[in-house]
Amino acid sequence: MADEEAEQESVNLCGGLLELQRLRERLLELESGLRESAEPAVEAATEYCQQLCQVSLLTVRQIGS
């Protein structure tokens, strides 16, 4: 029983680490998009912030499930 619980915790940890790596990659993409944007700074920053919030929430949901 304890072995099964330890194995499940290990699987959950690996899944969480994978999601965090995906989050990191997505945030780097968003940052790059912000830096390279031809939009006015306020519009580009607004878009960045909206996407940052969306990506963060989705990641938290993925890790929590």
PyMOL CGO cylinders between C-alpha atoms (Angstrom):
from pymol import cmd
from pymol.cgo import CYLINDER

trace = [
    CYLINDER, 0.00, 0.00, 0.00, 2.76, 2.45, 0.93, 0.3, 1, 1, 1, 1, 1, 1,
    CYLINDER, 2.76, 2.45, 0.93, 4.65, 1.49, -2.23, 0.3, 1, 1, 1, 1, 1, 1,
    CYLINDER, 4.65, 1.49, -2.23, 1.62, 2.33, -4.36, 0.3, 1, 1, 1, 1, 1, 1,
    CYLINDER, 1.62, 2.33, -4.36, 1.25, 5.70, -2.65, 0.3, 1, 1, 1, 1, 1, 1,
    CYLINDER, 1.25, 5.70, -2.65, 4.93, 6.49, -3.13, 0.3, 1, 1, 1, 1, 1, 1,
    CYLINDER, 4.93, 6.49, -3.13, 4.70, 5.51, -6.79, 0.3, 1, 1, 1, 1, 1, 1,
    CYLINDER, 4.70, 5.51, -6.79, 1.63, 7.71, -7.28, 0.3, 1, 1, 1, 1, 1, 1,
    CYLINDER, 1.63, 7.71, -7.28, 3.40, 10.66, -5.63, 0.3, 1, 1, 1, 1, 1, 1,
    CYLINDER, 3.40, 10.66, -5.63, 6.35, 10.11, -7.95, 0.3, 1, 1, 1, 1, 1, 1,
    CYLINDER, 6.35, 10.11, -7.95, 4.06, 10.09, -11.00, 0.3, 1, 1, 1, 1, 1, 1,
    CYLINDER, 4.06, 10.09, -11.00, 2.34, 13.27, -9.78, 0.3, 1, 1, 1, 1, 1, 1,
    CYLINDER, 2.34, 13.27, -9.78, 5.68, 14.97, -9.19, 0.3, 1, 1, 1, 1, 1, 1,
    CYLINDER, 5.68, 14.97, -9.19, 6.92, 14.08, -12.68, 0.3, 1, 1, 1, 1, 1, 1,
    CYLINDER, 6.92, 14.08, -12.68, 3.68, 15.33, -14.20, 0.3, 1, 1, 1, 1, 1, 1,
    CYLINDER, 3.68, 15.33, -14.20, 3.97, 18.57, -12.26, 0.3, 1, 1, 1, 1, 1, 1,
    CYLINDER, 3.97, 18.57, -12.26, 7.55, 19.05, -13.39, 0.3, 1, 1, 1, 1, 1, 1,
    CYLINDER, 7.55, 19.05, -13.39, 6.53, 18.45, -16.99, 0.3, 1, 1, 1, 1, 1, 1,
    CYLINDER, 6.53, 18.45, -16.99, 3.77, 21.05, -16.70, 0.3, 1, 1, 1, 1, 1, 1,
    CYLINDER, 3.77, 21.05, -16.70, 6.20, 23.55, -15.19, 0.3, 1, 1, 1, 1, 1, 1,
    CYLINDER, 6.20, 23.55, -15.19, 8.62, 22.98, -18.06, 0.3, 1, 1, 1, 1, 1, 1,
    CYLINDER, 8.62, 22.98, -18.06, 5.79, 23.59, -20.52, 0.3, 1, 1, 1, 1, 1, 1,
    CYLINDER, 5.79, 23.59, -20.52, 4.87, 26.74, -18.60, 0.3, 1, 1, 1, 1, 1, 1,
    CYLINDER, 4.87, 26.74, -18.60, 8.45, 27.97, -18.79, 0.3, 1, 1, 1, 1, 1, 1,
    CYLINDER, 8.45, 27.97, -18.79, 8.57, 27.39, -22.54, 0.3, 1, 1, 1, 1, 1, 1,
    CYLINDER, 8.57, 27.39, -22.54, 5.24, 29.16, -23.07, 0.3, 1, 1, 1, 1, 1, 1,
    CYLINDER, 5.24, 29.16, -23.07, 6.31, 32.13, -20.94, 0.3, 1, 1, 1, 1, 1, 1,
    CYLINDER, 6.31, 32.13, -20.94, 9.50, 32.45, -22.95, 0.3, 1, 1, 1, 1, 1, 1,
    CYLINDER, 9.50, 32.45, -22.95, 7.39, 32.47, -26.13, 0.3, 1, 1, 1, 1, 1, 1,
    CYLINDER, 7.39, 32.47, -26.13, 5.17, 35.17, -24.67, 0.3, 1, 1, 1, 1, 1, 1,
    CYLINDER, 5.17, 35.17, -24.67, 8.18, 37.24, -23.64, 0.3, 1, 1, 1, 1, 1, 1,
    CYLINDER, 8.18, 37.24, -23.64, 9.66, 36.94, -27.10, 0.3, 1, 1, 1, 1, 1, 1,
    CYLINDER, 9.66, 36.94, -27.10, 6.37, 37.97, -28.65, 0.3, 1, 1, 1, 1, 1, 1,
    CYLINDER, 6.37, 37.97, -28.65, 6.21, 41.01, -26.39, 0.3, 1, 1, 1, 1, 1, 1,
    CYLINDER, 6.21, 41.01, -26.39, 9.74, 42.09, -27.25, 0.3, 1, 1, 1, 1, 1, 1,
    CYLINDER, 9.74, 42.09, -27.25, 9.21, 41.62, -30.99, 0.3, 1, 1, 1, 1, 1, 1,
    CYLINDER, 9.21, 41.62, -30.99, 5.71, 43.11, -31.15, 0.3, 1, 1, 1, 1, 1, 1,
    CYLINDER, 5.71, 43.11, -31.15, 5.08, 45.94, -33.58, 0.3, 1, 1, 1, 1, 1, 1,
    CYLINDER, 5.08, 45.94, -33.58, 2.01, 46.99, -31.58, 0.3, 1, 1, 1, 1, 1, 1,
    CYLINDER, 2.01, 46.99, -31.58, 2.10, 50.06, -29.35, 0.3, 1, 1, 1, 1, 1, 1,
    CYLINDER, 2.10, 50.06, -29.35, 3.69, 49.23, -25.98, 0.3, 1, 1, 1, 1, 1, 1,
    CYLINDER, 3.69, 49.23, -25.98, 0.47, 49.46, -23.98, 0.3, 1, 1, 1, 1, 1, 1,
    CYLINDER, 0.47, 49.46, -23.98, -1.40, 47.13, -26.33, 0.3, 1, 1, 1, 1, 1, 1,
    CYLINDER, -1.40, 47.13, -26.33, 1.46, 44.64, -26.46, 0.3, 1, 1, 1, 1, 1, 1,
    CYLINDER, 1.46, 44.64, -26.46, 1.80, 44.66, -22.67, 0.3, 1, 1, 1, 1, 1, 1,
    CYLINDER, 1.80, 44.66, -22.67, -1.95, 44.22, -22.23, 0.3, 1, 1, 1, 1, 1, 1,
    CYLINDER, -1.95, 44.22, -22.23, -1.96, 41.22, -24.55, 0.3, 1, 1, 1, 1, 1, 1,
    CYLINDER, -1.96, 41.22, -24.55, 1.07, 39.78, -22.75, 0.3, 1, 1, 1, 1, 1, 1,
    CYLINDER, 1.07, 39.78, -22.75, -0.60, 40.15, -19.35, 0.3, 1, 1, 1, 1, 1, 1,
    CYLINDER, -0.60, 40.15, -19.35, -3.83, 38.54, -20.54, 0.3, 1, 1, 1, 1, 1, 1,
    CYLINDER, -3.83, 38.54, -20.54, -1.98, 35.59, -22.01, 0.3, 1, 1, 1, 1, 1, 1,
    CYLINDER, -1.98, 35.59, -22.01, 0.24, 35.30, -18.94, 0.3, 1, 1, 1, 1, 1, 1,
    CYLINDER, 0.24, 35.30, -18.94, -2.81, 35.01, -16.70, 0.3, 1, 1, 1, 1, 1, 1,
    CYLINDER, -2.81, 35.01, -16.70, -4.49, 32.51, -19.00, 0.3, 1, 1, 1, 1, 1, 1,
    CYLINDER, -4.49, 32.51, -19.00, -1.41, 30.30, -19.31, 0.3, 1, 1, 1, 1, 1, 1,
    CYLINDER, -1.41, 30.30, -19.31, -0.79, 30.44, -15.56, 0.3, 1, 1, 1, 1, 1, 1,
    CYLINDER, -0.79, 30.44, -15.56, -4.36, 29.45, -14.71, 0.3, 1, 1, 1, 1, 1, 1,
    CYLINDER, -4.36, 29.45, -14.71, -4.34, 26.59, -17.20, 0.3, 1, 1, 1, 1, 1, 1,
    CYLINDER, -4.34, 26.59, -17.20, -1.07, 25.31, -15.77, 0.3, 1, 1, 1, 1, 1, 1,
    CYLINDER, -1.07, 25.31, -15.77, -2.35, 25.45, -12.19, 0.3, 1, 1, 1, 1, 1, 1,
    CYLINDER, -2.35, 25.45, -12.19, -5.44, 23.51, -13.25, 0.3, 1, 1, 1, 1, 1, 1,
    CYLINDER, -5.44, 23.51, -13.25, -3.31, 20.90, -15.04, 0.3, 1, 1, 1, 1, 1, 1,
    CYLINDER, -3.31, 20.90, -15.04, -1.03, 20.43, -12.03, 0.3, 1, 1, 1, 1, 1, 1,
    CYLINDER, -1.03, 20.43, -12.03, -3.96, 20.32, -9.62, 0.3, 1, 1, 1, 1, 1, 1,
    CYLINDER, -3.96, 20.32, -9.62, -5.88, 17.65, -11.51, 0.3, 1, 1, 1, 1, 1, 1,
]
cmd.load_cgo(trace, "trace")
